[in-house]
Amino acid sequence: MRPLLTQDQLIGSIVLITMVVGVNIFVRIVPQHALRPQAVAESGVEETLATSTKVSLHPFDPNTADSLTLIQLGLRPWQVSNMMRYRAKDGRFRTPEDFSRLYGLTDSAYQTLRPYIAIDTMPFHRERLARQVRDSLRRDSVRAHYKALRDSAHRADSLRRDSLRTAYPKHEKRDTVLELNTADTASLQLIRGIGRYMAANIVHYRNQLGGFVSVEQLHDEALSHTYRLADSILSHFTVEPDSVHPIPVNLSSMETLRRHPYINFEQADAIYTLRRRMIRLRSIHDLEQLDCLSPNDLLRLTPYLDFSE
């Protein structure tokens, strides 16, 4: 005779019966209030004010009320715990509507507590005043910082101007006569009509020439291409021709000849080539055979060429 249940079916039936009996025992033994409030709220059960303790409605400030006061108002312990954590993180209820957003607080419970909510606004005023004071101090600090930077820049600029005045003192113009080949830039600036820039140009051109042989050379194109001196200024100068330093033609390279303001590249090459062919140049007349040198060029070059060895 075949058995009514196989061994596997029998074991399964025993397990199922055991699970059903266990669930019934758990439901009977564990009270419903032991369930977590979050689970109750998530299950859709409407949360109301607690009735396990005697509710005592009275004015309260949700920012300062202690946990016992909040529980006496009918709030659940887990709601009070959430409020305390929110306040511990510097959270504040600024309006009664802020309190309505308390997790788990239904609209009916909020409407019951709404007339008793009395929020003290003075802490917020004090906080705002403190913030305004901090902002004011910060702005004053920023202003002081930039004022110090501006004053420092002004002092640096003033010191720079003073140093420039020291390095380039103001020259009092006066009528005087100067020897053109020995006057320095400071002396040249004493002449009315000659500034620092022109004085530097005159000295530089004098060094290129090897010295002036005539005051009219101040009107040379190489010197007056940007600013021409007035004819009246020439009367303030004299020239000592003995102070001229001529070029030793028979010993100089083509580059040395080329650097003179009165000799261009073609002329320097022709003079150098002629010297190599003749071995030695004896006078300015030897240069008359060069087509690139006009009589006027030779006349200007005569004081600046030395044909001795």
Buried (B, 14 or more C-beta within 10 A) or exposed (E): EEEEEEEEEEEEEEEEEEEEEEEEEEEEEEEEEEEEBEEBBEEEEEBEBBEEEEBEEEEBEBBEBEEEBBBBBBBBBBBBBBBEEBBEEEEEBEEBEBBBEBEBBBEEBBEBBEEEBEBEEEBEEEEEEEEEEEEEEEEEEEEEEEEEEEEEEEEEEEEEEEEEEEEEEEBEEEEEEBEBBEBEBEBBBBBEEBEEEBBEBBEEBBEEBBBBBBBEBBEBEEBBEEEEBEEEBBEBBEBEEEBBEBBEBBEBEBEBBBEBBBBBEEBBBBBBEBBEEEEEBEEBEBBEEBEBBEEEBBEBBEBBBBBEE
